[in-house]
Amino acid sequence: MSAIADVYPELGLRITEGSLELRGLTDDDLAALGALAQRGVHPPEEMPFYHPWTDAPTEQIPLGMAQYHWGRRAGFSPAAWSLDLGVWVDGELVGSQGFGTTDYLVMRTGETGSWLGIEHQGRGIGTRMRRAMCAFLFDHLDAVEITSGAFCDNPASIAVSHKVGYVDNGITRKKRRENEVAEHLSLRLTPDALVRGDPIEVTGLEPLRRVIGLD
Ligand SMILES: CC(C)(COP(=O)(O)OP(=O)(O)OC[C@H]1O[C@@H](n2cnc3c(N)ncnc32)[C@H](O)[C@@H]1OP(=O)(O)O)[C@@H](O)C(=O)NCCC(=O)NCCS
């Protein structure tokens, strides 16, 4: 019998590190992720995201969340793809860890991005999930570089990047909200610099490698 995970391998991918699990989000998981985001991701006066999706009226956040994930899936191809995984700790959905890339077969690089529900922040989960994703990309998807970026007024995100081993790669000015500009720090991680967490276990790898053209 065919399952959607056979068609879209992100949905069969599972990366575990102890009590932490990263895996593809079902449509019902997307509804739960939207509800988590509705409860808050950051104080309203801050804006950590390039696209200010958390500024939307609260009642519109779950649909916007689902549409974002469906849009990324709709555009999936070996030339441009992303992994947008849910993050669970002890079985509770706490946030999302992503990776996006273009021309991966040539470039072997891409950008990580992540968020946690506000009630789950500041307890080391952000560091664990980024370490797990980076170990997965280097060890199982043959990446040679991973980039990230954060506005300079986002110390938690920058601290996580540094703890994982990323090094600073330049400051630029970026548009944030309408009529707002903010300084932005680019970061870069190479395999030898990765500060690893506990070992990860991966299931569902081979179909993903095939669909992105690695095998
Ligand atoms: C960024 C984010 C994913 C990090 O996850 P987290 O679980 O909160 O991070 P951790 O607890 O693993 O680590 C946070 C680190 O930031 C540090 N930190 C937090 N606030 C800080 C501040 N104001 N100044 C200096 N350091 C700070 C913490 O001390 C900690 O470092 P330490 O363990 O060395 O003490 C999470 O905070 C989040 O979702 N924020 C809102 C969305 C967001 O900013 N996404 C990233 C967009 S680029």
The ligand as a MOL file (V3000), in Angstrom:
LIG
                    3D

  0  0  0     0  0            999 V3000
M  V30 BEGIN CTAB
M  V30 COUNTS 48 50 0 0 0
M  V30 BEGIN ATOM
M  V30 1 C 16.1400 31.2280 19.0250 0
M  V30 2 C 15.5620 30.0310 19.7430 0
M  V30 3 C 15.1510 28.9510 18.7210 0
M  V30 4 C 16.6240 29.4660 20.7020 0
M  V30 5 O 16.1160 28.3700 21.4010 0
M  V30 6 P 16.2670 28.2620 22.9980 0
M  V30 7 O 15.8080 26.9100 23.4030 0
M  V30 8 O 15.6030 29.4280 23.6110 0
M  V30 9 O 17.8480 28.3780 23.1410 0
M  V30 10 P 18.7950 27.6970 24.2360 0
M  V30 11 O 18.0980 27.6570 25.5540 0
M  V30 12 O 19.3110 26.4130 23.6980 0
M  V30 13 O 20.0170 28.7280 24.2570 0
M  V30 14 C 19.7780 30.1100 24.3330 0
M  V30 15 C 21.0660 30.8000 24.6660 0
M  V30 16 O 20.8670 32.1910 24.4520 0
M  V30 17 C 21.3070 32.8900 25.5730 0
M  V30 18 N 20.5320 34.1160 25.7100 0
M  V30 19 C 19.1960 34.2300 25.7350 0
M  V30 20 N 18.8570 35.5260 25.8870 0
M  V30 21 C 20.0090 36.2220 25.9430 0
M  V30 22 C 20.3170 37.5980 26.0950 0
M  V30 23 N 19.3550 38.5260 26.2170 0
M  V30 24 N 21.6230 37.9670 26.0690 0
M  V30 25 C 22.5890 37.0430 25.9500 0
M  V30 26 N 22.3530 35.7010 25.8040 0
M  V30 27 C 21.0750 35.3210 25.8140 0
M  V30 28 C 21.0680 31.9560 26.7270 0
M  V30 29 O 21.8490 32.3140 27.8450 0
M  V30 30 C 21.4720 30.6220 26.1130 0
M  V30 31 O 22.8690 30.4410 26.1320 0
M  V30 32 P 23.5930 29.5880 27.3220 0
M  V30 33 O 23.0130 28.1990 27.2840 0
M  V30 34 O 25.0290 29.6240 26.9280 0
M  V30 35 O 23.2810 30.2840 28.5860 0
M  V30 36 C 14.3060 30.4220 20.5910 0
M  V30 37 O 14.7070 31.3180 21.6020 0
M  V30 38 C 13.2070 31.0480 19.7610 0
M  V30 39 O 12.3920 30.3290 19.2110 0
M  V30 40 N 13.1590 32.4090 19.6910 0
M  V30 41 C 12.0970 33.0820 18.9440 0
M  V30 42 C 12.1730 32.8100 17.4480 0
M  V30 43 C 13.5490 33.0830 16.9040 0
M  V30 44 O 14.2270 34.0180 17.3020 0
M  V30 45 N 13.9320 32.2370 15.9290 0
M  V30 46 C 15.2290 32.3880 15.2690 0
M  V30 47 C 15.1280 33.3900 14.1700 0
M  V30 48 S 16.7390 33.7480 13.5170 0
M  V30 END ATOM
M  V30 BEGIN BOND
M  V30 1 1 1 2
M  V30 2 1 2 3
M  V30 3 1 2 4
M  V30 4 1 2 36
M  V30 5 1 4 5
M  V30 6 1 5 6
M  V30 7 2 6 7
M  V30 8 1 6 8
M  V30 9 1 6 9
M  V30 10 1 9 10
M  V30 11 2 10 11
M  V30 12 1 10 12
M  V30 13 1 10 13
M  V30 14 1 13 14
M  V30 15 1 14 15
M  V30 16 1 15 16
M  V30 17 1 15 30
M  V30 18 1 16 17
M  V30 19 1 17 18
M  V30 20 1 17 28
M  V30 21 1 18 19
M  V30 22 1 18 27
M  V30 23 2 19 20
M  V30 24 1 20 21
M  V30 25 1 21 22
M  V30 26 2 21 27
M  V30 27 1 22 23
M  V30 28 2 22 24
M  V30 29 1 24 25
M  V30 30 2 25 26
M  V30 31 1 26 27
M  V30 32 1 28 29
M  V30 33 1 28 30
M  V30 34 1 30 31
M  V30 35 1 31 32
M  V30 36 2 32 33
M  V30 37 1 32 34
M  V30 38 1 32 35
M  V30 39 1 36 37
M  V30 40 1 36 38
M  V30 41 2 38 39
M  V30 42 1 38 40
M  V30 43 1 40 41
M  V30 44 1 41 42
M  V30 45 1 42 43
M  V30 46 2 43 44
M  V30 47 1 43 45
M  V30 48 1 45 46
M  V30 49 1 46 47
M  V30 50 1 47 48
M  V30 END BOND
M  V30 END CTAB
M  END
